[in-house]
Amino acid sequence: MFLEVTKRRNPKLIQAGVTLHQNGGIPPNTYVIDLDVLQENARLLAQSAKTHGVQLYFMSKQLGRLPQIGRLIADNGIEKAVSVEFDEGKRLFEAGVAIGNIGHLVQPGKHQWAEALSWNPEVVTVFSIERAKQVANEAARQGKVQDILLKVYGENDLIYPGQEGGFRLENLPGSLAELSALPGIRVAGVTTFPNFQLSRDLQAMEPTENFTTLLKAKKMLEENGMKAEQVNGPSATSCETIPFLAEQGVTHGEPGHALTGTTPLHAYKDLPEKPAIIYVTEVSHEDEEHHYVIGGGYYGRSNITGCLVADNEEAILEQKVQAFECAPEAIDYYGKIGKPEDFTVKTGDTAIFAFRTQLFVTRAHIALVRGIQAGKPELVHFERKC
């Protein structure tokens, strides 16, 4: 999905990937992240948000929830993280990263609120009265009032499988009355997901029906005497969408893929953020029709179409073959690529991909590399997935 744009906008990352693999610096099945470009992307996002009066929580799950990445992003202007599940929050907090939002997309378990609230998150997102009561009880026990966001949804909203739940818009007024009676919490705002989708002409991110629901929920809070201090509109938060969010009264965004230049729109339009991530693996074997590469880092919604294959920096940018998505019911022991007609693919060659991913759900390693743009790549951290 992002192979051509990465080749054009960050070819040195691809060349560093093949060199690091061929000299034994990284094993196959490794994501390589260009820390210098990642850092610059974070700065661009932070500046855009500051210009337009929007607050940002950064998302780290796509990047493997690494503390080293969390601290780098925080040091470059996006100071607080959105923790989409308890374990991500725990790892980041213990590494010194402030937690801005926890609970969206995954609600902590009933016995995890004590620890989660001890991190002093700015807001906690809840999906139900029952979870709100758990937060309220624990907050009261700790002698604090915890700000919460309500995840809302409407009848015609887009809901990805596995992300169902929340407060139904038509029932929200009644829920607000019940929530306002709970000590230990304060309804600070609303959120939903996803708020954007790629347009049919592939040239813009368009608001979804969810976005309309979000703004309606904000109005409902105000009509019920509550100030919507936070209107949180995640999905594809980038320098491209931040101005629109601000114009519509959204107060918070949550950049994830924009940090690596890999929102859907980045594949079709040059945006300020540049590509900062590739997947590096190795040709393993072949049969009559295909070559096979060592797997472990594939992702079900990657939209993979091709890969670059070579054993050196000069050839890697020119030798492209077709690549095939893994069957969703299969374990990705191997990936399948085509056999080229105009060059030879050898066992042990480097195969480089650039597709949409979520590192935290793969079993791939992660290599954090500096100095790529200066032609002096330095491996500063290697996260081995066991």
C-alpha positions as CSV (number, residue, x, y, z in Angstrom):
1,M,0.0,0.0,0.0
2,F,2.8,2.4,0.9
3,L,5.7,0.9,-1.1
4,E,5.8,3.3,-4.0
5,V,5.4,6.4,-1.8
6,T,8.1,5.2,0.6
7,K,10.4,4.5,-2.4
8,R,9.9,8.0,-3.6
9,R,9.8,10.0,-0.4
10,N,12.1,7.9,1.9
11,P,14.3,5.7,-0.3
12,K,17.1,5.8,2.2
13,L,14.9,3.9,4.7
14,I,14.5,1.1,2.2
15,Q,18.2,1.0,1.4
16,A,19.1,1.0,5.1
17,G,16.7,-2.0,5.6
18,V,18.4,-4.1,3.0
19,T,21.9,-3.3,4.3
20,L,20.9,-4.0,8.0
21,H,19.5,-7.3,7.0
22,Q,22.3,-8.4,4.7
23,N,25.0,-7.6,7.2
24,G,23.2,-9.4,10.0
25,G,22.3,-6.3,11.9
26,I,18.6,-7.3,12.0
27,P,16.9,-10.7,11.4
28,P,14.1,-11.4,9.0
29,N,10.6,-10.5,10.2
30,T,11.7,-7.0,11.5
31,Y,9.9,-3.7,11.2
32,V,12.5,-0.9,10.8
33,I,11.4,2.5,12.0
34,D,13.2,5.7,10.9
35,L,13.5,7.6,14.2
36,D,14.6,10.8,12.6
37,V,11.6,11.0,10.3
38,L,9.3,9.8,13.0
39,Q,10.6,12.7,15.2
40,E,10.0,15.2,12.5
41,N,6.5,13.9,11.8
42,A,5.7,14.3,15.6
43,R,7.0,17.9,15.5
44,L,4.8,18.7,12.4
45,L,1.7,17.3,14.1
46,A,2.4,19.1,17.3
47,Q,2.9,22.4,15.5
48,S,-0.3,22.0,13.4
49,A,-2.3,21.2,16.5
50,K,-0.9,24.2,18.3
51,T,-1.7,26.5,15.4
52,H,-5.3,25.3,15.3
53,G,-5.9,25.0,19.0
54,V,-6.3,21.2,19.1
55,Q,-4.9,19.0,21.7
56,L,-3.3,15.6,20.8
57,Y,-2.8,12.3,22.4
58,F,-0.4,10.1,20.5
59,M,-1.2,6.4,19.8
60,S,1.6,3.9,20.1
61,K,-0.1,0.6,19.4
62,Q,0.7,0.7,15.7
63,L,4.4,1.1,16.7
64,G,4.5,-1.7,19.1
65,R,3.8,0.2,22.4
66,L,7.6,0.8,22.8
67,P,8.6,3.2,25.7
68,Q,11.5,4.5,23.6
69,I,9.1,5.7,20.9
70,G,6.7,7.0,23.5
71,R,9.3,9.2,25.1
72,L,10.6,10.4,21.7
73,I,7.1,11.5,20.7
74,A,6.5,13.2,24.0
75,D,9.8,15.0,23.7
76,N,8.8,16.4,20.4
77,G,5.6,18.1,21.4
78,I,2.8,15.5,21.8
79,E,3.2,14.9,25.5
80,K,0.4,12.5,26.4
81,A,-0.5,9.1,25.1
82,V,-3.9,7.5,24.3
83,S,-3.7,4.0,25.8
84,V,-6.2,1.8,23.9
85,E,-5.8,-1.0,26.5
86,F,-4.6,-1.4,30.0
87,D,-1.3,-3.1,29.2
88,E,-0.3,-0.3,26.8
89,G,-1.0,2.2,29.4
90,K,1.0,0.3,32.0
91,R,4.1,0.0,29.8
92,L,4.1,3.6,28.8
93,F,3.4,5.0,32.3
94,E,6.1,3.0,33.9
95,A,8.5,4.4,31.2
96,G,7.6,8.0,32.3
97,V,5.0,8.8,29.6
98,A,1.9,10.7,30.7
99,I,-1.5,9.0,29.9
100,G,-4.0,11.3,28.3
101,N,-6.9,8.9,27.6
102,I,-7.4,5.3,28.6
103,G,-10.4,3.0,27.8
104,H,-10.9,3.5,24.1
105,L,-10.8,1.1,22.5
106,V,-10.5,-1.5,25.3
107,Q,-12.1,-1.1,28.7
108,P,-9.8,-2.0,31.6
109,G,-11.0,-4.9,33.7
110,K,-12.9,-4.3,37.0
111,H,-9.8,-5.0,39.1
112,Q,-7.5,-2.8,37.0
113,W,-9.1,0.5,37.7
114,A,-7.1,1.1,40.9
115,E,-3.9,1.0,39.0
116,A,-5.2,2.7,35.9
117,L,-6.5,5.7,37.9
118,S,-3.2,5.9,39.9
119,W,-1.6,7.0,36.6
120,N,-3.7,10.1,36.8
121,P,-5.1,9.9,33.2
122,E,-6.5,13.1,31.9
123,V,-9.7,11.3,30.8
124,V,-11.1,7.8,31.0
125,T,-13.4,6.6,28.2
126,V,-16.3,4.4,29.2
127,F,-18.8,2.4,27.2
128,S,-21.5,1.9,29.8
129,I,-23.1,2.9,33.1
130,E,-21.6,-0.2,34.7
131,R,-18.0,0.7,33.8
132,A,-18.6,4.3,34.8
133,K,-19.8,3.1,38.2
134,Q,-16.5,1.1,38.5
135,V,-14.5,4.2,37.7
136,A,-16.6,6.3,40.1
137,N,-16.2,3.9,43.0
138,E,-12.4,3.7,42.6
139,A,-11.9,7.4,42.1
140,A,-13.9,8.1,45.2
141,R,-11.8,5.6,47.1
142,Q,-8.7,7.4,45.9
143,G,-10.2,10.7,46.9
144,K,-10.4,12.2,43.5
145,V,-12.9,13.1,40.8
146,Q,-12.0,11.4,37.5
147,D,-13.0,13.1,34.2
148,I,-14.6,10.6,31.8
149,L,-15.5,10.6,28.1
150,L,-18.5,8.7,26.8
151,K,-18.1,6.6,23.7
152,V,-21.2,7.3,21.6
153,Y,-22.7,5.7,18.5
154,G,-25.7,6.2,16.3
155,E,-27.9,3.9,14.3
156,N,-26.1,4.5,11.0
157,D,-22.6,4.7,12.2
158,L,-19.7,2.7,10.9
159,I,-18.5,0.3,13.6
160,Y,-15.5,-2.0,12.9
161,P,-15.9,-5.6,14.0
162,G,-14.6,-6.1,17.5
163,Q,-15.2,-2.4,18.4
164,E,-18.9,-2.5,19.1
165,G,-20.4,-0.8,22.2
166,G,-20.9,2.5,23.8
167,F,-23.8,4.9,24.6
168,R,-26.5,4.9,21.9
169,L,-27.2,8.4,20.9
170,E,-30.9,8.3,21.3
171,N,-30.5,7.0,24.9
172,L,-27.8,9.5,25.9
173,P,-30.0,12.1,27.8
174,G,-31.2,9.4,30.2
175,S,-27.7,8.1,30.7
176,L,-26.4,11.6,31.4
177,A,-28.9,12.0,34.2
178,E,-27.7,8.7,35.8
179,L,-24.1,9.5,35.3
180,S,-24.3,13.0,36.9
181,A,-25.5,11.4,40.1
182,L,-22.4,9.3,40.5
183,P,-19.7,10.7,42.9
184,G,-16.1,10.3,41.8
185,I,-16.6,11.1,38.1
186,R,-17.4,14.0,35.9
187,V,-18.6,13.8,32.3
188,A,-16.0,15.9,30.5
189,G,-16.9,15.0,26.9
190,V,-17.6,12.5,24.2
191,T,-15.8,10.4,21.6
192,T,-16.4,7.9,18.8
193,F,-14.5,6.0,16.1
194,P,-13.9,6.2,13.2
195,N,-14.5,9.8,12.4
196,F,-12.9,9.7,8.9
197,Q,-12.8,7.5,5.9
198,L,-10.8,7.7,2.6
199,S,-12.9,9.3,-0.1
200,R,-13.8,7.4,-3.2
201,D,-11.5,9.4,-5.4
202,L,-8.7,8.7,-2.9
203,Q,-7.9,12.4,-2.6
204,A,-9.3,13.3,0.9
205,M,-10.3,12.0,4.2
206,E,-14.1,12.5,4.6
207,P,-16.1,12.6,7.8
208,T,-18.2,9.6,8.6
209,E,-21.7,9.4,10.0
210,N,-19.9,8.8,13.3
211,F,-18.6,12.4,13.1
212,T,-22.1,13.7,12.9
213,T,-23.0,11.5,15.9
214,L,-20.1,13.0,17.8
215,L,-21.3,16.6,17.2
216,K,-24.9,15.6,18.1
217,A,-23.6,14.1,21.4
218,K,-21.7,17.3,22.2
219,K,-24.9,19.3,21.7
220,M,-26.9,16.8,23.9
221,L,-24.4,17.4,26.8
222,E,-24.8,21.1,26.5
223,E,-28.6,20.8,26.4
224,N,-28.4,18.8,29.6
225,G,-26.3,21.5,31.4
226,M,-22.9,19.9,30.9
227,K,-20.0,21.5,29.2
228,A,-18.3,19.3,26.6
229,E,-14.8,20.3,27.5
230,Q,-13.4,17.5,25.3
231,V,-14.8,16.5,21.9
232,N,-12.4,13.7,20.9
233,G,-12.4,12.8,17.2
234,P,-9.9,10.1,16.5
235,S,-9.0,8.3,13.2
236,A,-6.5,9.5,10.6
237,T,-5.5,12.5,12.7
238,S,-2.9,14.3,10.7
239,C,-1.8,17.7,9.5
240,E,-4.4,17.3,6.8
241,T,-7.3,16.7,9.1
242,I,-6.4,18.8,12.1
243,P,-7.7,22.1,10.6
244,F,-11.0,20.5,9.8
245,L,-11.3,19.1,13.3
246,A,-10.7,22.6,14.7
247,E,-13.3,24.2,12.4
248,Q,-16.0,21.7,13.5
249,G,-15.4,22.3,17.2
250,V,-13.4,19.1,17.9
251,T,-10.9,19.7,20.7
252,H,-8.8,16.5,20.6
253,G,-7.2,14.2,18.1
254,E,-5.2,11.0,18.4
255,P,-2.5,10.6,15.7
256,G,-1.2,7.1,15.2
257,H,-0.5,6.3,11.6
258,A,0.3,9.9,10.8
259,L,3.4,9.5,13.0
260,T,4.8,7.1,10.4
261,G,3.2,8.7,7.4
262,T,0.8,5.8,6.9
263,T,-2.8,7.0,7.1
264,P,-4.8,5.8,4.1
265,L,-4.5,9.2,2.4
266,H,-0.7,9.1,2.7
267,A,-0.7,6.3,0.1
268,Y,-2.3,8.5,-2.5
269,K,-1.4,12.1,-1.7
270,D,1.9,13.7,-0.5
271,L,1.1,15.1,3.0
272,P,3.6,16.8,5.4
273,E,4.3,13.6,7.3
274,K,6.8,11.2,5.5
275,P,6.9,7.4,5.5
276,A,8.9,6.2,8.5
277,I,8.4,2.4,8.6
278,I,9.1,-0.7,6.5
279,Y,8.8,-4.4,7.0
280,V,12.0,-6.3,6.3
281,T,12.2,-10.0,5.9
282,E,14.0,-12.7,3.8
283,V,13.3,-15.0,0.9
284,S,13.0,-18.5,2.3
285,H,12.3,-20.9,-0.5
286,E,10.3,-21.3,-3.7
287,D,8.0,-23.7,-5.6
288,E,7.0,-23.8,-9.3
289,E,4.9,-20.6,-9.1
290,H,6.0,-18.5,-6.2
291,H,8.8,-17.4,-3.8
292,Y,8.1,-17.4,-0.1
293,V,9.4,-15.1,2.5
294,I,9.7,-15.6,6.3
295,G,6.6,-14.2,7.9
296,G,5.4,-13.1,11.3
297,G,4.6,-9.4,10.6
298,Y,1.7,-9.5,8.3
299,Y,-1.6,-7.8,9.2
300,G,-5.1,-8.6,8.0
301,R,-6.0,-5.2,6.6
302,S,-2.6,-4.4,5.1
303,N,-3.7,-3.9,1.5
304,I,-0.4,-5.4,0.4
305,T,0.3,-5.4,-3.4
306,G,4.1,-5.7,-3.9
307,C,7.5,-5.9,-2.4
308,L,11.1,-5.0,-3.3
309,V,13.7,-7.8,-3.4
310,A,17.5,-7.7,-3.6
311,D,20.6,-8.2,-1.7
312,N,22.1,-4.7,-2.0
313,E,21.2,-1.0,-1.8
314,E,21.6,-0.4,-5.6
315,A,19.2,-3.0,-6.7
316,I,16.6,-2.9,-4.0
317,L,14.9,0.2,-5.3
318,E,14.5,-1.3,-8.8
319,Q,13.5,-4.9,-8.3
320,K,9.8,-5.1,-7.5
321,V,7.6,-8.2,-7.5
322,Q,3.9,-8.9,-6.8
323,A,3.0,-9.8,-3.3
324,F,-0.1,-11.5,-2.0
325,E,-2.0,-11.0,1.2
326,C,-2.1,-14.0,3.6
327,A,-5.4,-15.8,4.0
328,P,-7.2,-14.5,7.1
329,E,-7.6,-18.0,8.5
330,A,-3.9,-18.9,8.1
331,I,-1.0,-18.3,10.4
332,D,1.5,-16.2,8.5
333,Y,4.5,-18.5,8.7
334,Y,5.4,-17.3,5.2
335,G,4.4,-14.6,2.8
336,K,4.0,-15.3,-0.9
337,I,5.5,-13.2,-3.6
338,G,5.6,-13.5,-7.4
339,K,8.4,-14.7,-9.6
340,P,9.9,-11.9,-11.8
341,E,10.8,-12.2,-15.4
342,D,13.6,-9.7,-15.6
343,F,15.7,-10.5,-12.6
344,T,16.6,-13.4,-10.3
345,V,15.4,-13.8,-6.8
346,K,17.7,-15.9,-4.6
347,T,17.2,-17.6,-1.2
348,G,18.5,-15.2,1.4
349,D,17.6,-12.0,-0.5
350,T,16.0,-9.2,1.4
351,A,12.3,-8.6,0.9
352,I,11.0,-5.2,1.9
353,F,7.3,-4.3,2.3
354,A,5.5,-1.1,3.2
355,F,1.9,-1.7,4.2
356,R,-0.7,-0.7,6.8
357,T,0.1,-2.5,10.0
358,Q,-0.5,-2.7,13.7
359,L,2.7,-3.9,15.3
360,F,1.2,-4.8,18.6
361,V,-0.8,-7.7,17.1
362,T,2.1,-9.2,15.1
363,R,5.0,-11.4,16.2
364,A,7.5,-9.2,14.4
365,H,10.7,-7.7,15.9
366,I,11.1,-3.9,15.9
367,A,14.4,-2.1,15.0
368,L,14.7,1.6,15.9
369,V,17.3,3.3,13.7
370,R,18.8,6.7,13.6
371,G,21.0,8.4,11.1
372,I,19.3,6.9,8.0
373,Q,18.8,10.3,6.3
374,A,22.5,11.2,6.9
375,G,23.6,7.9,5.3
376,K,24.8,6.5,8.6
377,P,22.1,4.2,9.9
378,E,22.6,3.3,13.6
379,L,20.5,0.6,15.3
380,V,19.7,2.2,18.7
381,H,17.2,-0.4,20.0
382,F,16.1,-3.8,19.0
383,E,12.8,-5.2,20.4
384,R,12.8,-8.9,20.1
385,K,9.3,-10.5,19.9
386,C,9.4,-13.8,21.7
